[in-house]
């Protein structure tokens, strides 16, 4: 993303979305990646600013948010892999 957008961002790993969102709202960090389900409530009530969606098309639940491709950056995409886990001993 840095190369595509001509940025110099540092990747800081958080232990979950809650600490990252807290730091974003405090101004400790300037940008954060978040799942749509996490980001939409924050953006809709004004606690965060929407920039763009990192996927092929606009999501049904937020058709007003442009994709990076629509903003002229077709190579900025992200995928999310989900799975169901259980303790190994069971």
C-alpha positions in Angstrom: 0.0 0.0 0.0 2.9 2.4 0.8 4.3 1.9 -2.7 1.0 2.2 -4.5 -0.1 5.3 -2.7 3.3 6.9 -2.4 3.2 6.8 1.5 5.6 6.1 4.2 3.5 4.3 6.8 4.8 2.1 9.6 3.0 -1.1 10.3 2.1 -1.4 14.0 0.4 -4.6 15.0 -2.3 -4.4 17.6 -3.9 -7.2 19.7 -7.3 -6.7 18.2 -9.5 -3.9 16.8 -10.4 -2.3 20.1 -6.9 -1.1 21.1 -6.3 0.2 17.5 -9.6 2.0 17.4 -8.9 3.5 20.8 -5.5 4.8 19.7 -7.1 6.2 16.4 -9.7 8.1 18.3 -7.1 9.5 20.7 -5.0 10.7 17.8 -2.1 8.3 18.8 -2.2 6.8 15.2 -3.2 8.5 12.0 -4.9 5.6 10.2 -6.1 2.1 10.9 -7.4 -0.9 8.9 -10.6 -2.3 10.2 -13.2 -4.8 9.1 -16.3 -3.1 7.6 -18.4 -4.4 10.5 -16.1 -2.6 12.9 -15.5 0.5 11.0 -19.0 1.4 9.8 -20.5 2.3 13.2 -17.5 4.5 14.0 -17.7 6.3 10.6 -21.5 6.7 10.6 -21.6 8.4 14.0 -18.6 10.7 13.2 -16.0 9.0 15.5 -13.8 8.1 12.5 -13.4 9.3 8.9 -14.0 6.8 6.0 -11.4 6.8 3.3 -11.9 3.8 1.0 -12.7 0.1 0.9 -9.9 -2.3 0.0 -11.9 -4.7 -2.1 -13.2 -5.2 -5.6 -16.6 -3.6 -5.2 -18.5 -1.4 -2.7 -20.2 -3.4 0.1 -24.0 -3.6 0.2 -24.0 -2.1 3.7 -21.9 0.9 2.7 -22.4 1.8 -1.0 -21.4 5.4 -0.3 -17.7 4.4 0.4 -15.6 4.3 -2.7 -13.1 1.5 -3.4 -9.4 2.3 -3.8 -9.8 1.3 -7.5 -12.4 4.0 -8.0 -10.0 6.5 -6.5 -7.3 5.5 -9.0 -5.5 2.8 -7.1 -6.6 -0.6 -8.6 -3.8 -2.6 -7.0 -4.8 -1.6 -3.4 -6.8 -4.6 -2.2 -7.1 -6.8 0.8 -8.7 -10.1 1.5 -10.0 -11.5 4.8 -9.8 -15.2 5.6 -12.2 -16.4 8.3 -12.4 -19.8 10.0 -13.9 -21.6 12.9 -11.6 -22.9 15.6 -12.0 -25.0 18.8 -9.5 -26.2 21.4 -7.4 -29.0 20.1 -8.0 -31.2 23.2 -11.7 -31.6 22.7 
